Amino acid sequence: MPGIDWVEAVSENLCPGHLPESLLRLRARGVTVVPHGVSLGLGGADRPDENRLAELAARAEALGSPLVTEHIAFVRAGGGLTASPPLEAGHLLPVPRSRDALDVLCENIRIAQDALPVPLAVENIAALISWPHEEMTEGQFLYELVERTGVRLLIDVANLHTNHVNRGEDPARALDELPVEAIAYVHVAGGFERDGVWHDSHAHPVPDAVLDILGDLASRVDPPGVLLERDEDFPAAHELERELTSIRTAVVKARATATVLPPPPNPITATATATDVSDAAASETPGTSGASGASGVSDAARQRVGLAQAALLSALVAGTPVPEGFDRARLAVQSRALLAKRADIIAKVAPELPEILGAAYRPAFVAYAHARPMTGGYRRDALGFAEHLLLDHAPGDPRTRRLLTQWWLERSGAKPPSGRRLARLVRAARLRAPARFAGPSRPRPVTRSVPGRG
């Protein structure tokens, strides 16, 4: 397909030492690959996890990427900061546009900038819910974020449309207020509306309303790059190319009919820009520190943000009372969406489970998930689901029970099972006696942790 200069790959889906052959072929053809992270949780109350930062850095270096991208969101809450159980959303959730949340986000971004070998750009997210009593608009929040950290922005115009439908926010006002000169590149994506709620699916054609917002942005600044996000349900090649053409046409038309700012330095194609952005991130602005990360955000501020986020996430995934000021009906929609996404992603992470369980997979998983919030990522969640079935709700069909037991045994250890004859015999004996799992001894806990996707 002509005109494809660069692509994104979800960072958490890549292993630096074993890159997919498709990405290797693209790199050999000179196509830039940008790692797009979904699990850092830069908007969360805790400081960024050093291991997750190291993994993101390793992927950038393995791909030779000129920058990396993440989201302005929180994806987990609870834990030691709030003296409450740790919870995983498995999804990108909006941060409150408050002074406390902005202070925490700025420090977390500076910590990430220090740890990454290339510049960082952060993306505005789509949201189904709004925080009560917010102190800033999205544009004001992003403007101050850029001013204080020098971070680049990945502006998703589809998310601006989502927030217009779901939260009544004006995309034009957001574009008026945000610093368009800080844009690294732009996302465009499709979705669908159901019962007055827009769902940012990345699996449907881009609607005209999103192209209109793209045109509005392109009339203000010449974006360095525009990327179509399509995560699944890919159309035929000619349909995909037609959609890319409509995106290009929207940008070209907007440029031809308006006076636009010159394009920002292109971080995707010009590696020299990496130094420029790093220098900008390291410079100090009034009232803040530089990229050292020592901005003096108090533990009390982090705790206030953490308590608010933990209360919201617990209401969404653990059935606790809805925090004051939130729309109960909208939180119910978000809760159902999180549950459906969790079931869908488990079916992708562990495709053998729906194959083994058949039509019983989804109702069994929903029953499991209602009482068990996710705490350790999707792969750990899949193992927990299998353990739950084997211990408490073993399938009545002997073949299903045997296959499910074998699946759990092959994935619950620190490494794949041995192929030696003695080990095979021991494993076969265990498979012939699945009732062992109903006794007092429980399956061995998993000792590894793989980040779940947002």
N, C-alpha and C positions, 0 to 999 in steps of 0.2 A: 504494500500500500504506500503510495507516494506521500511525501510531506510529513512523515513521522520522524521528528528530530529527537524526541526524548520520551521516556515513559516513567511511571512510578511503580514501585513494588512495595507492598506492605512489609515493613521491616521485620516484624515478628514472624513472618512466614518464610524467612530466609535463614539459611545456615551459611556463614561466610566461607567455610571450607568445602561446601558442597552446593554451589550455586546451580540453579536449574539450567539445563542445557539451552532453553529458550533465551534466558538472559545472557548467557555467554555468547550466543550467536548475535544478539543485538549489540552487545559491547564490541564484538569483532567488527561489526558494520559501522561502528562509530556512533551508535545511539546512546545517549546519556541515560543512566538509570538513577532515579532519585529515591532513596529509602524514605518511606512515609510511615512514621511511627504512630501507634494507636494505644500504647499501654503505659507511657511515662506518667500520665496524670499530673501534668505541670500545674494545673489549677487546684490540685489537692492540698490539704493542710500540711502534709508531711513534706520534707525535703526530698528531691528526686532520688530514687534508689540508684546507688553507684553501679550495681550490676547491670541494670537496665540501660543506664547511660553508656557503660562500656560496650554492651552488645550493639547499641545503635551506632556507636563510633566504629566498631569493627565492621559493621555492614557498609558504612560509608567508605571505609578504606578498601574493603574487598571489591566494591563496585567502582572505585575511583570517582565518587560523586562529588560535585562541586558544592553541595549543600544537603542538609537533611531537613525534614519537616515533621512537625507534631501538631497537637491541638491545644486550644485554650479550653480545657475541660478537666473535670475530675472523674476518675474511673474506679476509685476505691475510697473507703472511709472507715472510721473506727480504729481500733488498735490502741497502742499505748498512750498516744496523745490524748485520747478521750476516755481511756479506761473502759472501753466497750469492745465487743467482739469485732474482729476485722471482717469487712464485707467487700465483695467485688461486684461491680455493676455489670461487667461484661459489655459495657457500652459507654459512649462519651456523654457525660452529663454537664449541663451549664453551670458555670461558677456564678455566684452572686456578684452583681456589679456594685460592690461596696469598697470602701477604702481599705478595710482589712484584707479583703480578698485580692485587691490589686497589689497591695504591699507584698503579700505572700507570693503571688504569681510572679512579680518582678524579681524577687530574690530567687525563686526556683528557676526562672529563665536564666539569670546570670550564672547560677550554679551549672546549668546545662551547657551554657556557652563556654564556660571554662573547661568542661570535660570533653567537648566535641572537637574533632580535628578540622571541621569545616563550619561555615555559618549555619545558623538555625533560623528557620521561618516557622511561624505558628499560624494555625488556621482557626477562623471563626467557625463555630459549629452550628448545626441545626438543632432545634429544641422543640419539644412538645409542651414544656412547662416553663413558667416564669417564677422567679423569686419575688416574694413580696418586698415592698419598701426599698427598691433599688435606688441607688444614689446617682447613677450615670446612665446615659444611653450607651448602646454598643459602640457607636462611633467615638464618643468621648472616652470610653474605656480603652479602646484600641489606640487612640491618639496618645493618651498618657503612657500606655504601655510602651509604645515605640519611643516616645520622648525619653523615658527613664532607662531603657535597656539597649536601645539601638537595634532591637530584633527586627527582622524582616517579617512581612505579612504574606500569608497565603490566603487570598480572599476567595471564598467559595460563594459565587453569586446564587447558586441553587440553595445554599443555606440561608442567604438573605431572603429569598422567596419563601422558604419554609417558615422563617420567623415572622414574615409578613402575614401568612395565613394563620399560623398557630398562636402568635403573640401580638398581632396587630401592629407590628413595627414597620415603619416606612423605609423601604430599601433606598430611596433617593436621599432621605435624610442621613442614613448611615454613610452613604457615599459622600455626602456633603461634609461630614464630620471627620471621616477617617483620613489618615495621611497616605494618599494614593502614591506619593513618591516613594513609600517604603515597600511597595508591593514586589514580592519575589516572582510570583506567578498567580494564575487564576484557575479555580476549579469550576467546571460546569457538570451538572448531573441531572438525571431524571428522577421522577417519583410519581406518586399518585395521591389523590385525595379520597378520604373515606370518612363519612359522617362529620364533615367540616374540619377534619384534621389532615394536614399534609404529611405524608410519610416519604422521607428522603431515601428511596430504595436503592439507587444506583443500579437499577435493573429495568428501567423503563426509558422510553425516548425523552429527550430534553424538551420540555414544553415551551411554547412561545413566550410565556411570562418570564422564564429564566433567561431566554435569549434577549428579551427586552432589557433586563437588568444588566446583562453583559454589554449590550450596546450602550447603555447609560455610562457604565464604567469606562468603556473604550472611548467615549466622547470626552472624558476627562483626562485620561492618561493612556499612553500606548503601552499595554501590558507586555512584559518581557516574554510571556508564554501563556498559553491557555491549554488546559488538559481536560479531556472528557473522562470522567470517572464512570467506569462500567465494571461492576464486580461480578455479575452473573447474568444469566439469560442473554448471552451475547447474540445479537442478530446476525444474519448473513453478512458476508463481507461487503456487498454492495450497499446494504442498508446502513452499516456502520460508516462507510465512506460518505454516504449521503448526509449522515448526521454531522460528521466532521466538517463537511463542506458548508452546511448551514451555520455552524459555529464560526467558521472563517468569514463567511459572508456577513454575519452580524457585526463582527469586529471591523471589517473593511468598510462597510457602509457607515458605521458610526464615525470612523476616522475621516471619511470623505465629507461628512456633513457638519463637522464641528471642529473647533480649534482645540487641540489636546495638548497636554503637557508632553514634553519629550519623554521617551521611555526611560524608566529607571535602569541602572546598570543590570545587565542580564546575568543572574547568578547561575543559570543553567548552562550557558554556552561559554561564558568567559570566566576561566578559573582565576584570573587576576582580581575579579570582584571579591573573591573570598577574603583577600587581605583587606580590601576596603571595608567590608562589612565587619570583620573582626576588629579593625581599628575603631570603627564607630561604636561597636558594642563596648569597647574598653574605655571609651571616653566618659568623663563624668558630666552629669548634668546637675543644675542647682537642686539641692535638697536630697540628692541620692548619691550612692557610691558607684564606683565603676564596676567592671565585670568580676571583681574579686568575690562577689557573693556575700560580702559582709555588710549588708545594708541595714543591719540592726533591727530586723523584724522581730518583735518580741515573741516569746513563747506564748504569752497571753493572747496575742493576735492570732497566732496559728491555732491555739486551742479554741478560740471563738469560732473561727472558720471551720475547724474540724468538728466541733459539736453540731454546728448547723448542717454540715454536709452529712454527718453520720445519721442525724435525725431524719433527713430527707431520704437517704438511701435505705435506711431501715424500713421506712414506711413503704418504699417501692418494692423491696424484695423480701422483707421479713414480716410484713403485715402489722407493724406497729402503728400507733395513731398518727394521723396526718399532722405535720407541724402547723402551727397557727399561721394563717395568711395564705396558704396554698389552696388552689382550686382542687377540691376533692375529686370531681369528675375527671379533670384532666390528669391528675395523678393516677387515677384508675386506668386511664388509657395508656399512660406511660408504663405502668406496672405490667399490664397485659402484653405490651409490645416487648418489654424486656424478657418476659417469660417465653414468648414465641421466638424471639431471636436466640435465646439460650438453647431452646430445643433444636432450632435449625442449625446452629453452629456445632452443637454436639454431633448432629447427624453428619456434618462435614468432617469434623475432627476425627470421629470414630464411625465411619460409614458402615462398619460391620454390625453395629448395634441395631439400626433399623432393619438391616438384612436378617439378622438373627431373630429379632422380635416381631417383625412384620407389622401388621396393623396395630399391634399392641404397643408399639414403641412410644408414640406420642402421648396417649393417655397415661402410660406408666411413667414417662418422664415428667409430665406435668404434675402428677400426684407427688412424685419425689421432690420436684423443685419447689412446690408450694410450701413445704415444711423445711426445706434445707437451702438457705441462701448460699450463693457461690462464694467461696473464700480463697480459692487458690488457682484460678484460671480454668480454661475449658478442658484441658487434658486431665487435670486432676478431677474436674467435675464428672467427666465421662467415667473414670474409674470409680468415683464415689457412687454414681448411679448403678453401675454393675454390682458393686459390693452390696448396695441397698437391696437389689433384687435377690441376690444369692443368699443374703442373711435373713431377710424378712419377708420377701415375696417371691420365692423361687418359682420359676415357671413350671406349670404342671407337666408340660410335654418333656419327656426325658431327653430327646434330641436337642431341643432348645436349651435346656438346662446344661447339657454337656457342652454345647458350643459356647454358651455364655461363660461357663467356668473356664474353658480353654482360653477364650479371649482375655479374661481377667488375668489368668496365670501368665500369659505371654507378655503382658504389659505392666504388671504391678511391681516388678523388680527394678533394680538399678540398671540391668542390662538384659538383653534377650536370653531366653533359656538356652542351656547348653545342648549341643547336638550329640554328645557322647551317649553311648548305649545305656549306661547305668542311669544317667539323668533322664533319658527318655523313658526308661522303665518306671522310675519313681513318678515322673509326670503322668504317665499312663495310669498308674495306680490311683493317683489323686483324681484323675478325670473319671475313673470308674466309681468314685465314692464322693459325689458332690455334697452328700448330706453332712460331710465333715464340717462344712461351713456353717451349719445350723447349731453347732455346739458352742461351748463357752469360749473357745479361742477364735478370735476374729482375724480377718485377712491382714497380712502385714501392711503397714502404711507405706505409701510411696515416699521415697526419700529425695526425689528430684522435683523440681518445680519448673514448669514451662509457662511463660506469660500467656494469658488469654487475650484474644483479639477483642477491640472496642467497637 
